[in-house]
Amino acid sequence: RKIIGGRRMGRSVLSHFLILSNTSPRFTSSMSCGNPSKFFKRHGSIRRRQLPIGLSVAGFRCHCSVSVSETTVSENSSSSVKKRIVSGVQPTGSIHLGNYLGAIKNWISLQNSYDTLFFIVDLHAITLPYDTQQLSSATKDTAAIYLACGVDTSKASVFVQSHVRAHVELMWLLSSTTPIGWLNRMIQFKEKSRKAGDENVGVALLTYPVLMASDILLYQSDFVPVGEDQKQHLELTRELAERVNYLYGGRKWKKLGGRGGAIFKVPEPLIPPAGSRVMSLTDGLSKMSKSAPSDQSRINLLDPKDVIANKIKRCKTDSFSGLEFDN
C-alpha cells in the first residue's frame, strides 16, 4: 500500500509539474510601454485586486503579450532559435553602481543576441520587513531605470514577478522536492539570519533560493547572469532541475502519456568578466549592497554629481599613489 500510495503521490506531483510547465506564460517582446514617464502617468491609477500581503505593488499593468508555451523543453533544435536568458533586480533600496555594472549594463548587449526576460523581483523583496507603499513606488522606479539604462522592450520582455502567479505555483511544487539540508547550507541565509536574529527571520528567507529556482526554471532558461554571491543559489537551481528530471522525467513521464525526456532545462551561469562584484565604499571586504545601513557605502544611480564626488573622496582606498579624482 505504501508503494502504491507513493506512486500515486509521485504521479500527482508530476501532473502538477507538467500542467504548470505546459501552460507557463511566455512573454513576447511586444511591450508597449513607450515613454516610461507617460506610461506610469497613464496607468498608475489602474486598480488591481489587493492581495493579502499587498503584492499588487506595481500599480500598473505590464503591456506584454502572453502566449502559451507548447512544450516544456524546446523541440526545435534549429540554430535560428535564440538561447534564453532570465534576470532581475529587487526593487528594494536604491539601484546602485554595483547593480548597474554587475547586471543591467550587461543586459543591454545580451538583449541583442538572446531571447531575454528582465523582471522586477518584488516577491524576493518581502523576505525581510518592508513597507507596501515604498515597495510599490520602488517597483515603478526600478522598471523606469531598466528602460532608462537601455533595456529595449522591442527586444526584451520586461515584467513584474508578482504579476505572474506561476512563479509562486512552481516554487511550491519545487519545495515539495527540495531537501531541507540543501537550504540550510545556503551562505546568504546564514549571514542574514545571524544579523537579524532567529525571531526576526521568516521562513521565506530560507526558501528564497527555491523561488529563485522557480524564476529561472519556469521559462526554461539556458543562461542566467549571476554575480559571485549568487553562484551558490544557481547551483541549487541546477540541482533542483536535475532532481525533478530524475524523479519525474524520462520514462516515468512517457508512461503517463508524455513525450519523455527532461522536464526542465539545466541552466548555465553567465558571469561577466568585469564588474560582477563591486565592493562597498566603506568596507572593501563586502560587496556594494542596497541593504547596507550606510548610504555612504554605495553609489546610487540617481545620486547627484556632487554627492557621488563626496562619496568617492571619502571611500577607503588602497595605500598606493597614482589615484586621482577629477570633479
C-alpha positions in Angstrom: 0.0 0.0 0.0 2.8 2.4 0.8 4.4 1.7 -2.6 1.1 2.3 -4.4 0.5 5.4 -2.4 4.0 6.7 -3.1 3.4 6.1 -6.9 0.1 7.9 -6.8 1.7 10.8 -5.0 4.6 10.9 -7.5 2.1 10.9 -10.4 0.1 13.6 -8.8 3.2 15.9 -8.3 4.4 15.1 -11.8 1.0 16.0 -13.3 1.2 19.4 -11.5 4.7 20.0 -12.9 3.5 19.1 -16.4 0.4 21.3 -16.2 2.3 24.2 -14.9 5.2 23.7 -17.4 2.9 23.4 -20.4 0.9 26.4 -19.5 3.5 28.8 -18.1 3.4 32.2 -19.7 5.9 33.1 -22.4 6.4 36.9 -22.7 7.0 38.1 -26.3 8.9 41.2 -27.0 5.9 43.5 -27.7 5.6 45.5 -24.5 4.1 48.8 -25.4 5.4 51.0 -22.6 6.8 53.7 -24.8 8.0 56.7 -22.8 8.2 55.4 -19.2 7.1 58.6 -17.6 4.0 58.8 -19.8 3.3 55.1 -19.2 3.4 55.3 -15.5 1.3 58.5 -15.5 -1.3 56.9 -17.8 -1.5 53.6 -16.0 -0.5 54.5 -12.4 -4.2 54.7 -11.3 -5.2 51.3 -12.5 -6.9 49.4 -9.7 -5.8 45.8 -9.2 -7.2 43.3 -6.7 -5.3 43.7 -3.5 -3.6 40.5 -2.5 -3.4 39.6 1.3 0.3 40.8 1.6 0.0 43.8 -0.6 1.6 42.3 -3.7 -0.3 44.5 -6.2 2.8 46.5 -5.6 3.5 47.9 -9.1 0.3 49.9 -9.5 0.5 49.3 -13.3 -0.2 46.5 -15.7 2.5 45.1 -17.9 1.6 45.6 -21.6 3.3 42.5 -22.9 1.5 39.8 -24.9 1.4 36.3 -23.4 1.3 33.1 -25.3 1.3 29.5 -24.1 4.5 27.5 -24.3 3.7 24.4 -26.3 6.4 22.2 -24.8 8.4 22.1 -21.6 11.7 21.8 -23.4 12.0 23.3 -26.9 11.9 20.6 -29.5 13.2 22.9 -32.2 17.0 22.5 -32.4 17.4 24.9 -35.2 20.3 27.3 -34.8 18.0 30.2 -35.6 16.3 29.7 -32.2 17.9 32.1 -29.7 19.1 30.9 -26.3 17.1 32.3 -23.4 18.3 34.5 -20.6 16.3 35.4 -17.5 17.5 38.0 -14.9 16.0 40.5 -12.5 16.7 43.1 -9.7 14.9 43.5 -6.4 13.0 46.8 -6.0 14.4 47.4 -2.5 16.5 50.4 -1.7 18.2 52.4 -4.5 19.6 50.8 -7.6 23.4 51.4 -7.3 26.6 51.2 -9.3 27.0 47.5 -8.4 23.6 46.6 -9.8 24.3 48.5 -13.0 27.8 47.1 -13.6 27.0 43.7 -12.4 23.7 43.2 -14.1 21.8 45.9 -16.0 24.8 47.2 -18.2 25.3 43.6 -19.4 21.6 43.2 -20.3 21.9 45.9 -23.0 24.3 43.8 -25.1 22.7 40.5 -24.2 19.2 41.6 -25.5 20.7 41.8 -29.0 21.8 38.2 -29.1 19.5 36.3 -26.8 15.8 35.8 -26.0 15.8 37.9 -22.9 13.4 38.3 -20.0 14.2 41.0 -17.4 11.8 41.4 -14.5 11.4 43.2 -11.2 11.7 40.6 -8.5 9.2 42.1 -6.0 8.4 38.8 -4.3 12.0 38.4 -3.2 11.8 41.9 -1.7 9.4 40.8 1.0 11.6 38.2 2.7 12.5 40.9 5.2 10.3 43.6 6.7 9.1 46.1 4.1 6.7 49.0 3.5 3.9 48.3 1.0 3.8 51.8 -0.4 7.5 52.1 -0.7 7.7 48.8 -2.4 5.0 49.9 -4.9 6.9 53.1 -5.7 10.3 51.3 -5.9 8.8 48.8 -8.3 7.9 51.6 -10.7 11.2 53.3 -10.3 13.1 50.1 -11.0 11.1 49.5 -14.2 11.8 53.1 -15.3 15.6 52.6 -14.6 15.6 49.5 -16.7 14.3 51.5 -19.6 16.5 54.5 -18.9 19.6 52.3 -18.9 18.8 51.0 -22.3 16.6 47.9 -22.0 14.7 47.9 -25.2 11.2 46.4 -24.9 11.1 45.6 -28.6 14.0 43.2 -28.0 13.4 42.1 -24.3 10.4 41.3 -22.2 10.0 43.4 -19.0 7.5 42.5 -16.3 6.9 42.3 -12.6 7.4 39.0 -10.9 4.2 39.1 -8.8 2.1 39.6 -11.9 2.8 36.1 -13.0 1.3 33.7 -10.5 3.1 30.7 -12.0 6.3 31.8 -10.2 4.8 31.1 -6.8 3.0 28.0 -8.0 6.1 26.4 -9.3 8.0 27.4 -6.2 5.6 25.4 -4.1 6.0 22.3 -6.3 9.8 22.6 -6.2 9.6 23.0 -2.4 8.0 19.6 -2.2 11.1 18.0 -3.7 13.8 20.2 -2.1 15.6 18.6 0.8 15.8 20.9 3.8 19.5 20.2 4.1 20.1 21.9 0.8 18.6 25.1 2.1 20.3 25.0 5.4 23.7 25.2 3.7 23.0 28.5 1.9 25.6 31.0 3.0 23.4 34.1 2.5 20.7 32.7 4.7 23.2 32.0 7.5 24.6 35.5 7.3 21.3 37.4 7.2 19.7 35.3 9.9 22.7 35.8 12.1 22.4 39.6 11.7 18.7 39.8 12.1 18.2 37.1 14.8 16.1 34.0 14.6 12.9 35.7 15.9 13.1 38.3 13.2 13.7 35.9 10.3 10.8 34.4 8.3 10.7 31.1 6.5 10.7 33.0 3.2 14.3 33.9 3.8 15.2 30.2 4.0 13.1 29.3 0.9 14.3 32.3 -1.1 16.6 30.1 -3.3 13.6 27.9 -4.2 11.7 30.9 -5.5 14.8 32.0 -7.4 14.9 28.5 -9.0 11.3 28.8 -9.9 12.0 32.2 -11.6 14.6 30.5 -13.8 13.2 27.1 -14.5 9.7 28.4 -15.3 11.0 29.9 -18.5 13.3 27.1 -19.5 16.3 29.4 -19.3 19.6 28.5 -21.0 21.7 31.0 -19.2 21.5 33.1 -16.0 23.7 36.2 -15.5 24.9 35.9 -11.9 27.4 37.6 -9.6 29.8 35.7 -7.5 27.5 35.8 -4.5 24.6 34.2 -6.4 26.6 31.3 -7.8 25.5 29.0 -4.9 21.8 29.8 -5.5 22.2 29.0 -9.2 23.9 25.7 -8.3 20.8 24.9 -6.2 18.6 25.7 -9.2 20.7 23.3 -11.3 20.4 20.6 -8.7 16.7 21.0 -8.4 16.2 20.8 -12.2 18.3 17.6 -12.3 16.4 16.2 -9.3 12.9 16.9 -10.9 14.1 15.4 -14.2 15.3 12.3 -12.4 12.2 11.8 -10.2 9.5 12.7 -12.7 11.0 12.9 -16.2 12.2 10.3 -18.7 10.3 7.0 -18.9 8.1 8.0 -15.9 6.8 10.9 -17.9 6.4 8.7 -21.0 4.4 6.1 -19.2 1.8 8.8 -18.3 1.5 9.7 -21.9 4.1 12.4 -22.1 7.0 12.6 -24.6 9.6 11.7 -22.1 13.0 13.4 -21.6 13.8 16.3 -19.3 11.1 18.4 -17.8 13.4 21.3 -17.1 16.5 22.7 -18.8 19.5 22.8 -16.6 20.7 26.4 -16.8 24.3 27.5 -17.1 25.8 30.6 -15.2 26.8 33.6 -17.2 29.3 35.5 -15.2 30.5 38.8 -16.7 34.3 39.2 -16.9 34.3 42.5 -15.1 32.0 44.3 -12.7 30.3 41.2 -11.3 31.3 42.1 -7.8 31.6 45.8 -7.0 32.9 46.4 -3.4 31.5 48.7 -0.8 32.9 52.2 -0.4 33.2 51.8 3.4 34.2 48.1 3.6 36.5 46.7 1.0 35.7 43.2 2.1 32.0 43.4 1.4 30.1 44.0 -1.9 28.2 47.1 -2.6 24.7 46.5 -1.2 21.3 48.2 -1.1 20.7 46.7 2.3 23.8 48.2 3.9 22.8 50.7 6.7 25.1 53.5 5.5 24.3 55.2 2.2 27.9 56.2 2.0 28.8 52.6 1.2 27.3 52.7 -2.3 26.9 55.0 -5.3 23.2 55.1 -6.3 22.4 55.6 -9.9 20.2 58.6 -9.1 22.8 60.3 -6.8 23.6 63.9 -7.8 27.1 64.5 -9.2 28.3 66.3 -6.1 27.1 63.5 -3.8 28.9 60.9 -5.9 32.1 63.1 -5.7 31.9 63.3 -1.9 31.3 59.6 -1.5 34.4 58.7 -3.7 36.6 61.2 -1.9 35.6 59.7 1.5 35.8 56.0 0.5 38.5 53.6 1.7 41.2 53.0 -0.9 44.4 51.0 -1.3 47.5 52.6 0.1 49.4 53.4 -3.1 49.9 56.6 -5.1 48.6 57.4 -8.5 44.9 57.6 -7.9 43.2 60.9 -8.7 39.6 62.0 -8.8 38.6 64.7 -11.2 35.5 66.8 -10.5 
